[in-house]
């Protein structure tokens, strides 16, 4: 028939316009289905992000933005702290790296922000704060909250280079080591920090996870500044589907994994960047809680 060629071409054109799904090598475990679909702004069974098994351990990284709220008029308040803590509680993180924390700052009522976040969750977390730089008579830096039930063996902090003081928080549990950090915006400082982090990881004979705001991206030109060094030891295991509100394709918050010669010690389950969350039946956007979204990775220890 004379029109058969046109029909075939039209069908081929339509197929080429359909959304494509990735079929190549995955950077990370399976993406959670908990954040797909749902009745936005209303009640829904979606956006709950339940743990995939009773034995799952949820690792997380979340930049607090000093709990000022990302509303266009940032302000320190107890309400903003409670809103941030509510996200951690609802996601039931077993261990979470948190960035942009203050302790003892005169202009912030000398609060201990990490402890206040822990208290607001109502979860029995051990608090590990790393004072990285002076600020208004107090300190600022990253920290880690870890459930005591994980069996914390030791904690320490390691100084990292930067135009502003930077630190690495090291938490060793019975089954793995968790590193939390917030790398500097200076490219060379991030490269040097990556070397130090690799050396710290190599000092353990168990799996090591690195979580934090790395101020770096594997998608940047040349693979970023830190990633070409970090990936000598670590692999990306968290979702990279954009971690900054208003910048859908930008990812600088990661959870990386170094197996330290024990590739079969960990079973990877699910990961996600949480942009909406179901709080007791009501789905809310998280873009006003902080200027970063929380990133989680669910694992099982074998």
Rosetta silent file (secondary structure, phi, psi, omega in degrees, C-alpha in Angstrom):
SEQUENCE: XXXXXXXXXXXXXXXXXXXXXXXXXXXXXXXXXXXXXXXXXXXXXXXXXXXXXXXXXXXXXXXXXXXXXXXXXXXXXXXXXXXXXXXXXXXXXXXXXXXXXXXXXXXXXXXXXXXXXXXXXXXXXXXXXXXXXXXXXXXXXXXXXXXXXXXXXXXXXXXXXXXXXXXXXXXXXXXXXXXXXXXXXXXXXXXXXXXXXXXXXXXXXXXXXXXXXXXXXXXXXXXXXXXXXXXXXXXXXXXXXXXXXXXXXXXXXXXXXXXXXXXXXXXXXXXXXXXXXXXXXXXXXXXXXXXXXXXXXXXXXX
SCORE:     score description
SCORE:     0.000 S_00000001
   1 L     0.000  145.234 -175.171    0.000    0.000    0.000 S_00000001
   2 L   -66.964  -29.202 -176.391    1.239    3.497   -0.819 S_00000001
   3 L   -90.831   -2.569 -175.922    0.632    4.872    2.729 S_00000001
   4 H   -62.267  -37.638  179.828    2.296    2.002    4.610 S_00000001
   5 H   -64.658  -39.642  178.549    5.681    3.726    4.650 S_00000001
   6 H   -66.792  -38.511 -179.794    4.179    6.884    6.138 S_00000001
   7 H   -64.588  -45.142  179.563    2.334    4.876    8.792 S_00000001
   8 H   -61.304  -42.750  179.773    5.486    3.005    9.821 S_00000001
   9 H   -62.504  -40.757 -179.109    7.432    6.260   10.023 S_00000001
  10 H   -64.602  -41.001  178.110    4.723    7.845   12.211 S_00000001
  11 H   -63.707  -43.936  178.990    4.748    4.897   14.598 S_00000001
  12 H   -62.218  -39.632  179.225    8.542    5.011   14.851 S_00000001
  13 H   -64.860  -41.326  179.727    8.425    8.757   15.545 S_00000001
  14 H   -63.920  -43.662  179.266    5.830    8.262   18.305 S_00000001
  15 H   -61.921  -39.131 -178.309    7.882    5.543   19.974 S_00000001
  16 H   -66.429  -19.809 -178.649   11.000    7.729   19.898 S_00000001
  17 L   -90.378   -7.909  179.774    9.130   10.416   21.852 S_00000001
  18 L   -71.985  152.329  177.952    8.175    8.128   24.741 S_00000001
  19 L   -60.593  141.722 -179.751   10.107    8.433   28.042 S_00000001
  20 L   -99.177  146.239  174.085   13.151    6.218   28.196 S_00000001
  21 L  -109.469  145.117 -177.204   14.139    4.042   31.131 S_00000001
  22 L   -70.633  137.291  177.788   17.738    3.407   32.044 S_00000001
  23 L  -129.944    9.545  179.239   19.074   -0.019   31.213 S_00000001
  24 L   -88.226 -168.618  179.114   22.759    0.568   31.794 S_00000001
  25 L   -65.386  130.943 -177.100   24.911   -0.084   34.848 S_00000001
  26 L   -84.326  140.554  174.931   23.256    1.367   37.951 S_00000001
  27 L   -76.232  -24.073 -167.373   25.108    3.758   40.269 S_00000001
  28 L  -143.596  170.431  173.840   22.950    2.766   43.202 S_00000001
  29 L   -62.591  178.528 -178.877   20.537    0.188   44.623 S_00000001
  30 E   -59.217  139.631  177.297   16.920    0.189   43.499 S_00000001
  31 E   -73.004  140.996  179.714   15.086    3.472   43.845 S_00000001
  32 L   -67.161  139.927  175.004   12.299    3.417   46.380 S_00000001
  33 H   -83.949   -4.087 -177.523    8.769    3.325   44.997 S_00000001
  34 H   -65.392  -21.501 -178.051    7.611    5.211   48.095 S_00000001
  35 H  -105.917   20.252 -178.889    8.160    8.558   46.418 S_00000001
  36 L  -109.258  131.170  178.166    6.377    7.836   43.143 S_00000001
  37 L    77.066 -154.244  177.926    2.846    9.031   42.509 S_00000001
  38 L   100.084  160.259  179.443    0.528    9.956   45.329 S_00000001
  39 L   -92.153   94.886 -174.184   -2.079   12.621   45.871 S_00000001
  40 L   -62.307  128.538  177.412    0.027   15.744   46.222 S_00000001
  41 L    85.885   -6.531  179.998   -1.207   18.055   48.941 S_00000001
  42 L  -125.291 -166.162  177.407   -3.783   15.583   50.250 S_00000001
  43 E   -78.709  148.966 -176.162   -3.874   12.302   52.108 S_00000001
  44 L  -165.342  154.704  172.273   -2.086    9.418   50.468 S_00000001
  45 L   -89.254   -5.833  179.026   -0.456    6.082   51.097 S_00000001
  46 L   -85.151  171.977  177.049    2.466    7.238   48.971 S_00000001
  47 L    61.905   31.673  178.360    5.580    9.111   50.094 S_00000001
  48 L   -99.125  -24.993  177.125    5.904    7.067   53.280 S_00000001
  49 L    50.779   55.454  177.047    9.263    5.419   52.521 S_00000001
  50 L   -68.412  152.090  174.920    8.895    2.405   54.824 S_00000001
  51 L   -66.426  141.163 -174.193   11.991    0.324   55.464 S_00000001
  52 L   -73.488  -13.966  178.608   12.006   -2.686   53.126 S_00000001
  53 L  -157.748  162.989  179.866   12.666   -5.228   55.890 S_00000001
  54 L   -66.887  -27.323 -178.579   12.841   -5.531   59.676 S_00000001
  55 L   -91.235    1.179 -177.746   16.599   -5.992   59.484 S_00000001
  56 L   -68.442  140.366  173.841   17.147   -2.944   57.256 S_00000001
  57 E  -111.504  125.978 -177.979   19.460   -0.203   58.506 S_00000001
  58 E   -99.725  115.661  173.468   18.707    3.262   57.164 S_00000001
  59 E   -94.820  146.293 -177.178   21.687    5.530   56.517 S_00000001
  60 E  -150.392  153.993  168.249   20.955    9.167   55.760 S_00000001
  61 E  -133.109  140.366 -174.167   22.516   12.550   55.058 S_00000001
  62 E  -156.231  117.712  176.413   20.661   15.827   55.510 S_00000001
  63 E   -81.592  123.896 -172.572   21.947   19.414   55.505 S_00000001
  64 L   -80.189  -18.953 -174.458   20.032   21.330   58.197 S_00000001
  65 H    57.841   32.632 -177.237   20.602   24.869   56.851 S_00000001
  66 H    57.165   23.064 -179.481   21.035   25.698   60.556 S_00000001
  67 H    51.884   47.770  178.702   17.299   24.909   60.910 S_00000001
  68 L   -99.515  -10.655 -176.240   16.393   28.321   59.554 S_00000001
  69 L    78.309  139.780 -177.426   13.727   27.099   57.135 S_00000001
  70 L  -106.061   63.500 -173.931   13.940   27.576   53.369 S_00000001
  71 L  -108.634    3.276 -175.125   11.031   29.976   52.985 S_00000001
  72 L    96.518  -21.049  175.446   12.764   32.996   51.480 S_00000001
  73 L  -131.125   72.158 -175.640   13.027   34.621   54.904 S_00000001
  74 L   -58.395  138.776  179.043   15.297   32.238   56.854 S_00000001
  75 L  -154.464  139.578  177.007   15.073   32.532   60.636 S_00000001
  76 L   -73.733  128.787  177.419   16.251   30.472   63.593 S_00000001
  77 L  -158.391  155.937  176.823   13.270   29.109   65.546 S_00000001
  78 H   -63.292  -35.894  178.422   12.245   26.111   67.617 S_00000001
  79 H   -60.879  -43.367  179.166    9.518   25.399   65.074 S_00000001
  80 H   -65.022  -38.263  176.914   12.073   25.104   62.261 S_00000001
  81 H   -63.446  -43.563  179.557   14.191   22.780   64.392 S_00000001
  82 H   -66.137  -36.314  177.360   11.161   20.613   65.131 S_00000001
  83 H   -63.835  -40.938  178.949   10.199   20.534   61.438 S_00000001
  84 H   -65.896  -45.758 -179.342   13.683   19.316   60.535 S_00000001
  85 H   -63.997  -32.851 -179.732   13.655   16.704   63.302 S_00000001
  86 H   -62.410  -34.394  177.343   10.214   15.517   62.203 S_00000001
  87 H   -64.711  -46.716 -179.593   11.657   14.495   58.840 S_00000001
  88 H   -62.704  -43.133 -179.963   14.367   12.398   60.505 S_00000001
  89 H   -64.160  -45.199 -177.245   11.856   10.820   62.880 S_00000001
  90 H   -65.549  -37.580  177.937    9.358   10.011   60.118 S_00000001
  91 H   -80.293  -11.365  176.061   12.030    8.426   57.946 S_00000001
  92 L    54.425   52.650  178.832   13.326    6.577   61.039 S_00000001
  93 L   -67.189  133.333  176.542   17.004    7.046   60.195 S_00000001
  94 L   -82.158  -33.329  175.820   19.276    4.698   62.117 S_00000001
  95 E  -150.506  131.036 -174.323   22.310    6.884   61.501 S_00000001
  96 E  -138.167  131.546  172.404   22.312   10.310   59.866 S_00000001
  97 E   -88.089  127.995 -178.923   25.020   12.776   58.894 S_00000001
  98 E  -123.162  135.232 -179.747   23.848   16.354   59.444 S_00000001
  99 E  -112.667  163.317  179.044   25.607   19.481   58.194 S_00000001
 100 E    60.591   69.981  178.154   25.442   23.162   59.165 S_00000001
 101 E  -119.101  149.192  175.505   25.088   22.878   62.922 S_00000001
 102 E  -126.320  153.349  179.150   25.920   25.436   65.590 S_00000001
 103 E  -145.872  121.877  175.683   26.754   25.078   69.277 S_00000001
 104 L    78.827   11.582 -179.226   27.142   27.864   71.830 S_00000001
 105 L   -70.587  129.544 -175.438   26.650   30.752   69.379 S_00000001
 106 H   -62.642  -34.585 -177.800   25.755   33.932   71.254 S_00000001
 107 H   -83.640    3.272  178.181   23.311   35.125   68.581 S_00000001
 108 H  -129.378   37.228  175.693   21.442   31.795   68.706 S_00000001
 109 L    57.723   28.054  178.734   20.824   31.556   72.442 S_00000001
 110 L    53.484   30.967 -176.689   23.917   29.364   72.864 S_00000001
 111 L   -67.695  158.229  170.835   21.871   26.442   71.622 S_00000001
 112 E  -109.575   90.284 -167.707   23.284   22.978   70.964 S_00000001
 113 H   -61.404  -42.610 -178.579   21.489   22.427   67.653 S_00000001
 114 H   -62.740  -41.402  178.247   22.401   18.773   67.136 S_00000001
 115 H   -65.980  -39.071  178.775   21.221   17.875   70.625 S_00000001
 116 H   -64.254  -38.552  176.525   18.008   19.855   70.096 S_00000001
 117 H   -63.759  -46.297  179.379   17.351   17.962   66.865 S_00000001
 118 H   -58.883  -45.859 -179.709   17.968   14.645   68.627 S_00000001
 119 H   -61.432  -40.261 -177.208   15.652   15.600   71.486 S_00000001
 120 H   -69.209  -24.659  177.607   12.905   16.669   69.087 S_00000001
 121 H   -73.536  -28.393 -175.163   12.955   13.299   67.302 S_00000001
 122 L    74.227   10.754 -179.286   12.277   11.431   70.538 S_00000001
 123 L   -99.367  145.250 -178.514   14.659    8.709   69.321 S_00000001
 124 L   -78.687   79.583  179.675   17.483    7.389   71.497 S_00000001
 125 E   -97.509  143.539  163.967   20.349    8.803   69.445 S_00000001
 126 E   -86.543  134.989 -174.729   23.953    9.211   70.453 S_00000001
 127 E  -102.422  127.430  178.094   25.058   12.713   69.463 S_00000001
 128 E  -129.249  107.381 -179.163   28.468   13.303   67.854 S_00000001
 129 E  -107.895  140.924  179.179   29.298   16.925   66.969 S_00000001
 130 L  -116.443  102.299  179.168   32.515   18.055   65.272 S_00000001
 131 L   -68.228  110.416 -173.146   33.413   21.716   66.020 S_00000001
 132 L  -100.888  -31.756 -176.007   34.963   22.836   62.730 S_00000001
 133 E  -151.426  153.502  176.723   35.058   26.645   62.904 S_00000001
 134 E   -73.737  143.561  176.975   34.504   29.512   65.326 S_00000001
 135 E  -155.688  114.665  172.997   31.200   31.343   65.078 S_00000001
 136 L    47.522   50.336  178.318   29.815   34.099   67.344 S_00000001
 137 L    79.297   -1.253  178.327   31.486   32.835   70.497 S_00000001
 138 E  -128.887 -149.459 -178.218   30.600   29.231   69.700 S_00000001
 139 E  -134.304  154.358  169.551   31.315   26.632   67.017 S_00000001
 140 E  -126.566  155.235  179.264   29.829   25.416   63.746 S_00000001
 141 E   168.049 -176.421  178.579   30.390   22.090   62.041 S_00000001
 142 E   -89.703  169.956  177.236   28.906   18.750   60.978 S_00000001
 143 E  -155.564  174.885  178.751   27.555   16.019   63.211 S_00000001
 144 E  -137.384  136.955  168.087   26.099   12.533   63.321 S_00000001
 145 E  -107.675  128.214 -178.447   23.102   11.057   65.111 S_00000001
 146 E  -134.592  130.457  177.719   23.365    7.299   65.612 S_00000001
 147 E   -63.473  131.618 -179.369   20.908    4.974   67.321 S_00000001
 148 H   -62.465  -23.332  179.761   22.551    3.425   70.353 S_00000001
 149 H   -66.960  -15.607  177.430   20.999    0.110   69.332 S_00000001
 150 H   -72.242  -16.821 -179.012   23.508   -0.106   66.450 S_00000001
 151 L    79.962   72.209 -178.301   26.253   -0.776   68.983 S_00000001
 152 E   -74.951  122.037 -179.954   28.609    2.175   68.784 S_00000001
 153 E   -90.109  -39.973 -177.840   32.195    1.039   69.406 S_00000001
 154 E  -162.099  158.344  173.825   33.997    4.365   69.021 S_00000001
 155 E  -138.620  150.585  174.402   33.721    7.920   67.694 S_00000001
 156 E  -160.080  168.753  175.835   36.293   10.482   66.675 S_00000001
 157 E  -125.448  148.624 -178.875   36.736   13.578   64.532 S_00000001
 158 E  -128.643  129.435  179.977   39.388   14.305   61.896 S_00000001
 159 E   -72.959  138.811  177.332   40.331   17.792   60.714 S_00000001
 160 E  -121.230  154.767  179.971   39.983   18.485   56.987 S_00000001
 161 L   -75.480  156.487  176.300   41.376   21.401   54.927 S_00000001
 162 L   172.307  159.736  173.150   39.256   24.315   53.766 S_00000001
 163 L   -64.637  -30.403  170.892   38.926   28.068   53.511 S_00000001
 164 L  -114.089  146.991 -178.869   36.515   27.563   56.400 S_00000001
 165 L   -53.710  136.364 -178.449   37.247   24.969   59.072 S_00000001
 166 E  -133.121  150.407 -178.545   36.068   21.483   58.064 S_00000001
 167 E  -140.815  157.251  173.551   35.807   18.195   59.929 S_00000001
 168 E  -115.946  127.556  176.208   35.126   14.517   59.367 S_00000001
 169 E   -96.668  129.577 -178.180   33.017   12.638   61.929 S_00000001
 170 E  -117.523  119.131  178.088   33.942    8.955   62.309 S_00000001
 171 E  -121.890  116.757  177.791   31.478    6.565   63.963 S_00000001
 172 E  -100.470  123.112  174.929   32.438    2.906   64.217 S_00000001
 173 E  -106.739 -179.398 -179.285   29.608    0.451   64.882 S_00000001
 174 L   -60.896  -37.356 -172.540   29.730   -3.311   65.267 S_00000001
 175 L  -105.332  -16.322 -176.161   29.107   -3.916   61.575 S_00000001
 176 L  -161.780  171.178  175.373   30.407   -0.881   59.691 S_00000001
 177 E  -114.534  137.593 -178.251   32.057    2.538   59.881 S_00000001
 178 E  -120.257  124.808  178.572   30.108    5.709   59.076 S_00000001
 179 E  -111.791  127.816  177.766   31.846    8.933   58.031 S_00000001
 180 E  -120.137  137.476 -177.330   29.939   12.202   58.010 S_00000001
 181 E  -157.724  171.653  173.844   31.247   15.462   56.582 S_00000001
 182 E  -139.701  101.705 -173.156   30.641   18.778   54.825 S_00000001
 183 L   -77.446  158.951 -175.615   33.424   19.491   52.347 S_00000001
 184 L   -73.858  163.000  177.513   34.729   22.959   51.511 S_00000001
 185 L   -83.341  -10.873  177.564   33.833   24.968   48.409 S_00000001
 186 L   -77.698  124.308 -175.650   37.517   25.294   47.497 S_00000001
 187 H   -57.690  -47.298 -177.053   38.388   22.731   44.803 S_00000001
 188 H   -66.255  -36.316  177.528   41.888   22.009   46.054 S_00000001
 189 H   -64.060  -37.510  178.265   40.649   21.653   49.634 S_00000001
 190 H   -68.317  -38.290  177.473   38.114   19.070   48.480 S_00000001
 191 H   -63.019  -45.246  179.157   40.785   17.132   46.609 S_00000001
 192 H   -65.228  -39.360  178.345   43.011   17.095   49.696 S_00000001
 193 H   -62.099  -39.897 -179.846   40.057   16.152   51.892 S_00000001
 194 H   -61.007  -39.495  177.971   39.247   13.227   49.601 S_00000001
 195 H   -64.161  -43.050  178.857   42.771   11.847   50.064 S_00000001
 196 H   -63.249  -43.043  179.854   42.457   12.124   53.855 S_00000001
 197 H   -62.640  -42.491  177.073   39.053   10.419   53.788 S_00000001
 198 H   -59.918  -41.760  179.625   40.427    7.553   51.697 S_00000001
 199 H   -64.577  -41.095  177.857   43.264    7.115   54.187 S_00000001
 200 H   -61.579  -45.518 -179.270   40.827    7.060   57.116 S_00000001
 201 H   -61.218  -40.236 -178.507   38.691    4.460   55.369 S_00000001
 202 H   -67.679  -12.203  178.841   41.706    2.278   54.640 S_00000001
 203 L   -80.683   -1.872 -178.918   42.436    2.148   58.355 S_00000001
 204 L  -116.100  154.123  177.351   39.450   -0.149   58.931 S_00000001
 205 L  -114.918   44.055  175.571   38.835   -3.776   58.043 S_00000001
 206 L  -149.526  165.840 -179.109   35.096   -3.464   57.726 S_00000001
 207 L   -59.321  143.567 -179.386   32.724   -1.715   55.305 S_00000001
 208 E  -126.344  133.984  174.995   32.859    2.095   55.366 S_00000001
 209 E  -114.039  138.256  174.850   30.169    4.566   54.321 S_00000001
 210 E  -114.155  123.237 -177.520   30.818    8.242   53.576 S_00000001
 211 E  -131.419  140.709  175.579   27.785   10.524   53.850 S_00000001
 212 E   158.692 -179.614  171.331   27.403   14.256   53.582 S_00000001
 213 E   -85.694  105.093 -174.228   27.181   17.460   51.633 S_00000001
 214 L   -89.541   -4.242 -176.827   30.293   17.065   49.505 S_00000001
 215 L    47.665   34.510 -175.027   29.960   20.407   47.666 S_00000001
 216 L  -153.620  156.770  179.251   31.016   18.310   44.678 S_00000001
 217 L  -143.426  139.305  177.749   29.331   16.289   41.970 S_00000001
 218 L   -69.720  -11.680 -179.129   30.367   13.337   39.848 S_00000001
 219 L   -93.451   -8.480 -179.749   28.488   15.030   36.990 S_00000001
 220 L   -70.920  164.674  179.295   30.548   18.210   37.006 S_00000001
 221 H   -54.083  129.322 -178.904   33.229   18.869   34.408 S_00000001
 222 H    74.836    9.134 -179.163   36.125   16.483   34.938 S_00000001
 223 H    79.003   19.745 -178.522   34.053   14.517   37.442 S_00000001
 224 L    80.561 -172.715  179.476   34.309   17.272   40.040 S_00000001
 225 L   -96.849  -43.234 -176.808   37.293   17.902   42.316 S_00000001
 226 L   -84.068  -35.133 -171.314   36.801   15.302   45.059 S_00000001
 227 H   -63.531  -38.449  177.599   35.201   12.460   43.128 S_00000001
 228 H   -59.152  -25.845  176.626   38.171   11.491   40.944 S_00000001
 229 H   -86.402  -48.666 -177.517   40.026   10.856   44.229 S_00000001
 230 H   -58.934  -38.335 -175.654   37.171    9.391   46.279 S_00000001
 231 L   -74.193   -0.086  168.128   36.220    6.886   43.608 S_00000001
 232 L   -69.701  -23.243 -178.932   39.613    5.233   43.966 S_00000001
 233 L  -122.468  -36.808 -170.792   38.106    3.737   47.123 S_00000001
 234 L  -107.227  153.424  172.403   34.389    4.545   47.205 S_00000001
 235 E  -120.122  145.332  177.402   31.402    3.831   44.955 S_00000001
 236 E   -71.950  126.314  179.183   28.228    5.916   44.766 S_00000001
 237 L  -121.352  -10.590 -179.646   25.370    4.004   46.370 S_00000001
 238 L   -95.673  160.098  176.274   22.745    6.714   46.983 S_00000001
 239 L   -60.954  143.601 -179.884   20.231    8.142   44.556 S_00000001
 240 L  -120.366   39.149 -174.783   21.532   11.079   42.521 S_00000001
 241 L   -92.984   42.427  176.201   18.187   12.485   41.410 S_00000001
 242 L    83.252  115.219 -175.415   18.810   16.075   42.492 S_00000001
 243 L  -113.092    5.148 -177.271   19.308   17.024   46.140 S_00000001
 244 E  -120.227  122.061  175.879   18.771   20.811   46.022 S_00000001
 245 L   -55.439  136.283  179.338   15.308   22.452   45.925 S_00000001
 246 L    81.746   -5.851  177.732   14.915   24.580   42.837 S_00000001
 247 E  -131.071   76.515 -167.778   17.860   22.864   41.111 S_00000001
 248 L   -60.096  -22.867 -176.728   16.352   19.573   39.882 S_00000001
 249 L  -106.349    6.169 -175.768   19.491   18.212   38.223 S_00000001
 250 L  -100.673  124.331  178.785   22.060   19.203   40.864 S_00000001
 251 L  -125.600  119.073  174.858   23.324   16.564   43.287 S_00000001
 252 L  -130.119    0.534  178.971   25.941   17.335   45.943 S_00000001
 253 E  -108.198  125.576 -170.589   24.630   15.172   48.809 S_00000001
 254 E  -139.499  160.045  162.593   25.789   11.561   48.684 S_00000001
 255 E  -126.949  117.299 -177.276   26.245    8.279   50.488 S_00000001
 256 E  -109.548  162.578 -174.811   29.306    6.418   49.193 S_00000001
 257 E  -136.051  131.232  172.350   30.582    2.925   50.000 S_00000001
 258 E  -118.253  115.142 -175.168   34.048    1.410   50.414 S_00000001
 259 L   -75.979  -14.165  179.936   33.853   -2.381   50.837 S_00000001
 260 L    49.490   42.109  177.136   37.426   -2.581   52.185 S_00000001
 261 L    78.952    9.628  179.483   37.853   -5.980   50.585 S_00000001
 262 L  -125.785   64.091 -174.078   34.542   -7.294   51.929 S_00000001
 263 L   -63.690  -21.933 -177.068   32.134   -6.815   48.993 S_00000001
 264 L   -97.077    7.404 -176.334   29.678   -9.430   50.266 S_00000001
 265 L   -78.698  -17.299 -174.947   29.324   -8.001   53.779 S_00000001
 266 E  -128.529  136.476  172.917   26.478   -5.627   52.849 S_00000001
 267 E  -106.883  121.719 -177.715   23.214   -6.148   51.022 S_00000001
 268 E   -91.980  130.714 -172.783   21.931   -2.954   49.376 S_00000001
 269 E  -106.774  -75.306 -176.897   18.162   -2.542   49.390 S_00000001
 270 E  -139.268  160.059  175.379   16.724    0.855   48.464 S_00000001
 271 E  -148.216  158.054  178.611   17.748    4.476   48.145 S_00000001
 272 E  -168.730  156.406  167.732   16.006    7.755   47.502 S_00000001
 273 E  -103.036  118.234 -171.611   16.065   11.541   47.578 S_00000001
 274 E   -92.468  111.160 -178.443   13.001   12.510   49.640 S_00000001
 275 L  -107.250  -21.625  174.106   11.266   15.565   48.203 S_00000001
 276 E  -134.929  146.590 -177.200    7.782   14.904   49.571 S_00000001
 277 E  -142.938  140.255 -179.610    6.929   13.057   52.769 S_00000001
 278 E   -88.650  111.961  176.732    3.747   11.653   54.263 S_00000001
 279 E  -104.645  101.651  177.404    3.217   12.946   57.802 S_00000001
 280 L    52.004   44.774  175.410    0.310   11.035   59.374 S_00000001
 281 L    93.955   -7.118  178.953   -1.651   10.900   56.135 S_00000001
 282 E  -114.498  124.025  179.793   -0.781   14.353   54.810 S_00000001
 283 E   -85.579  127.342 -179.409    1.813   14.721   52.065 S_00000001
 284 E  -127.052  144.977  173.320    4.036   17.779   52.437 S_00000001
 285 E   -72.358  143.596  178.991    6.826   19.223   50.303 S_00000001
 286 L   -99.695    4.591 -175.923   10.219   19.294   52.003 S_00000001
 287 L   -71.911  -11.216  176.969   11.635   22.178   49.977 S_00000001
 288 L   -99.762   -7.595 -179.412   10.770   24.669   52.747 S_00000001
 289 L   -76.596  -41.945 -179.494   12.343   22.654   55.587 S_00000001
 290 L  -151.347  169.222  175.562   15.925   23.082   54.353 S_00000001
 291 L   -88.287   11.631  171.568   17.808   24.141   51.241 S_00000001
 292 L  -132.986  154.508  171.080   18.744   20.466   50.768 S_00000001
 293 L   -95.090  150.663  174.275   16.642   17.314   50.527 S_00000001
 294 E   -72.398  144.917  178.188   17.382   14.282   52.718 S_00000001
 295 E  -122.197  130.817 -179.272   19.067   11.332   51.015 S_00000001
 296 E  -126.818  158.896  176.738   18.754    7.808   52.399 S_00000001
 297 E  -143.034  122.429  179.326   20.210    4.373   51.734 S_00000001
 298 E   -98.400  130.727 -179.481   18.788    1.163   53.179 S_00000001
 299 E  -132.887  164.836  167.265   21.166   -1.727   53.778 S_00000001
 300 E  -127.000  140.605  174.745   21.338   -5.101   55.489 S_00000001
 301 E   -91.257  134.820 -177.257   24.460   -6.518   57.092 S_00000001
 302 L   -91.478    0.000    0.000   25.152  -10.132   56.166 S_00000001
